[in-house]
Amino acid sequence: MKLHVISRDEVAAAVTMAQAIETVKKAFGQLSKGKASVPVRTQLGVPLHDGVTLFMPAYLEQTDELGMKMVSVFSGNMATGLPTINAMVILVDAQTGLPTAIIDGTYLTALRTGAASGVATDLLARKDASTVAVLGTGAQGRTQLQAVCTVRPIDKVFVFDAREAAALAFEKEMADSLGIDIEVTKNAADAIRDADVICTATTSSKPVFAHSDLSAGTHINAIGSFTPTMQELPPETVENALLIVDSREAVWAESGDLIIPRREGRISDESVHAEIGEIINAERPGRTDDDQITLFKSVGNAVQDVSVGARVLSEAIAKGLGTLVEL
Ligand SMILES: NC(=O)c1ccc[n+]([C@@H]2O[C@H](COP(=O)([O-])OP(=O)(O)OC[C@H]3O[C@@H](n4cnc5c(N)ncnc54)[C@H](O)[C@@H]3O)[C@@H](O)[C@H]2O)c1
């Protein structure tokens, strides 16, 4: 049995952000049409080491793509200079069940998470959006910014991180690679005040900005909170924005951003306006006026990993990337 092994650099060389956005859009469309089998992921806690490993399988019926991501989030890694998130994606031939590829999932996670926000920004942000704020300048913050810049002509970026050194490193790296003016701010309020699009990509367990600092017409992508105790969004924002999610089932099971305000009696299941796939499939409307605050809450879904993984494999084969290994 032959298996393609595809490294991080090869993932980056195989698929552009624009291709990832196109791929994730198709995947979310299938998810919301009931054309994907995606059990809520298994989270295996490793409290002794302040970690959790998630097992995320998916089968996408229309594109006939099958696989699984194994992703670990170990918060203590930051102190030793290791990435918080480490992952791999395993692809399986949907016709035969034979494994076809092992792909570095760490960059792929950042790529597909950025791509989800790219899809949402494209569908929900004002057409004239030209400024963006990134709160949380880690691995995800980078691809959040790349994705927003792929779908809107951004000319100014504000960034804030609880660790100033992380924000400064982000500024240097991203200003060089994107050729855009990036300003590090002293606090979240200064970052979001003039932002047309906001991306929250932190590990926070309390809101990372104040609702009163938001401007009318802003679009928010919130991707950080993926457990019931993690929270990036002020409850007032969740209550008042047009709320779009990646998967109703998954966000209600996993995200403190929704679970906490529901427990406080501020929102209910009906507060979710749509899944992003329903907007993609034109089953629900998106933004209807320029003053609305739109909010995309994503906890991440295995359809993103498997579809982008499959795209990486096909592009890698076409470009002669990856290593063939006999099992
Ligand atoms: N929704 C998804 O699909 C998805 C995918 C991948 C990761 N995530 C989640 O996104 C979050 C970020 O991931 P990452 O890989 O970028 O982690 P990271 O550790 O590389 O970066 C997180 C950054 O957030 C900063 N931060 C923490 N609290 C803050 C606050 N209150 N205000 C401002 N900055 C703050 C930290 O200093 C750090 O720089 C994690 O919680 C991760 O689990 C979600």
The ligand as an ORCA input file, in Angstrom:
! r2SCAN-3c Opt
* xyz 0 1
  N     -12.276     27.545     15.202
  C     -11.324     26.795     14.688
  O     -11.510     26.143     13.676
  C      -9.973     26.796     15.320
  C      -8.903     26.222     14.650
  C      -7.646     26.289     15.217
  C      -7.471     26.895     16.441
  N      -8.538     27.409     17.093
  C      -8.387     28.062     18.394
  O      -7.941     29.389     18.144
  C      -7.208     29.859     19.277
  C      -5.886     30.472     18.807
  O      -5.085     29.449     18.238
  P      -3.543     29.710     17.866
  O      -3.048     28.488     17.219
  O      -3.413     30.981     17.099
  O      -2.926     29.883     19.317
  P      -1.637     30.707     19.726
  O      -1.339     30.277     21.115
  O      -0.609     30.572     18.661
  O      -2.112     32.246     19.749
  C      -3.082     32.738     20.617
  C      -2.728     34.175     20.932
  O      -3.808     34.764     21.661
  C      -3.229     35.677     22.600
  N      -4.213     35.980     23.624
  C      -4.698     35.183     24.608
  N      -5.646     35.841     25.316
  C      -5.756     37.074     24.759
  C      -6.585     38.204     25.026
  N      -7.461     38.207     26.021
  N      -6.430     39.299     24.234
  C      -5.530     39.323     23.241
  N      -4.731     38.287     22.946
  C      -4.838     37.172     23.687
  C      -1.995     34.945     23.103
  O      -1.079     35.835     23.685
  C      -1.474     34.314     21.808
  O      -0.543     35.127     21.133
  C      -7.026     28.656     20.193
  O      -7.994     28.697     21.216
  C      -7.299     27.485     19.276
  O      -7.711     26.336     19.931
  C      -9.779     27.372     16.549
*
